[in-house]
Amino acid sequence: MKAIFKRAVPYQDDEMNLPVKDVEAAIPFYEKIMGFQVVSRGDSPFKSAILGRDGIQIGLAENGGDPTQDGCFFEVDDVDAAFGLLANSGRMAWRRRMPITGLTGMDRPRTRSFSL
């Protein structure tokens, strides 16, 4: 079964301006592993790309930000299918149970999540 990506929630401010060191080097991961497609590319005011999947979009940008300190969470309809997508790619993924609060103003205790 395929996971449907429902929304992207940025760690900081803007899922359309996620910092990467090299846009061209980052794109293959999102295309081949995460199933995104390039929607558009830009060079001004800095090199960037918009990627889309299942009706959501994210933006990667060589904007001088620290990629280790920014990123986004993805809400999916089936966390097990999403985990399988990444686990089967050979990428390391860890599962954990953790309370998630404040994303939609509702408490969602024991939400299952994983990270790379």
C-alpha positions in Angstrom: 0.0 0.0 0.0 1.2 3.5 -0.8 1.2 6.2 1.8 -0.5 9.5 0.9 1.4 12.6 2.1 -1.3 14.9 3.5 0.8 17.9 4.6 4.2 19.2 5.3 4.8 21.0 8.7 8.1 22.9 8.9 10.4 22.7 11.9 10.7 26.5 11.8 8.9 28.9 9.5 8.5 27.9 5.9 8.1 24.5 4.2 8.6 26.3 0.9 12.1 27.5 1.8 13.9 24.5 3.4 17.7 25.1 3.4 20.0 22.7 1.5 23.6 23.0 0.7 23.1 21.9 -2.9 19.6 21.7 -4.5 20.7 19.5 -7.4 22.3 17.0 -5.0 19.2 17.0 -2.7 16.6 16.4 -5.5 17.3 12.7 -6.2 16.6 11.7 -2.6 13.1 13.4 -2.7 12.4 12.0 -6.2 13.7 8.4 -5.8 13.1 7.7 -2.2 10.2 10.0 -1.1 8.3 9.9 -4.4 8.2 13.7 -5.0 8.5 15.3 -8.5 10.1 18.6 -9.4 7.4 21.2 -10.1 9.6 24.1 -10.8 13.2 25.5 -10.4 14.5 28.9 -9.8 17.8 30.9 -9.6 16.7 34.2 -8.0 17.3 35.3 -5.3 19.0 31.9 -4.9 19.0 28.5 -6.4 15.7 26.6 -5.5 13.3 23.9 -6.5 9.7 23.3 -5.7 8.7 19.6 -5.3 5.3 18.1 -5.1 3.6 14.9 -4.2 -0.1 14.0 -3.4 -1.2 17.6 -3.6 1.4 19.0 -1.2 4.6 21.0 -2.0 7.9 21.7 -0.4 10.7 24.0 -1.5 14.4 23.4 -1.3 16.7 26.4 -1.4 20.4 27.3 -1.3 19.4 30.2 1.0 22.3 30.1 3.5 20.3 28.5 6.2 21.5 25.5 8.2 20.1 22.3 6.8 20.9 20.5 10.1 18.6 22.9 12.0 15.6 23.0 9.6 13.3 20.6 7.8 9.8 19.4 8.0 7.5 16.7 9.3 5.2 15.0 6.9 1.7 14.0 7.9 0.7 10.8 6.1 -2.4 8.7 6.0 -0.5 5.4 6.7 2.6 5.7 8.8 3.5 2.0 8.3 3.4 2.4 4.5 5.5 5.5 4.7 8.0 3.7 7.0 8.1 0.8 4.5 8.9 3.2 1.7 12.0 4.5 3.5 13.0 1.2 5.1 12.9 -0.6 1.8 15.0 2.1 0.2 18.0 1.1 2.4 17.7 4.3 4.4 17.9 4.0 8.1 14.6 4.8 9.8 13.7 4.7 13.5 10.2 4.2 14.9 9.1 5.7 18.2 6.0 6.6 20.1 5.8 10.2 21.2 3.1 12.7 22.1 2.5 15.3 19.4 0.7 18.5 20.5 0.0 21.8 19.0 0.2 20.9 15.3 -3.5 21.4 14.8 -4.5 22.7 18.2 -5.4 19.2 19.3 -3.5 16.7 21.5 -2.7 13.5 19.8 -1.0 11.3 22.4 0.9 8.2 21.4 1.2 9.3 17.8 3.5 6.9 15.9 6.3 8.6 14.1 9.7 7.8 12.6 12.7 9.7 11.5 15.8 9.3 9.3 
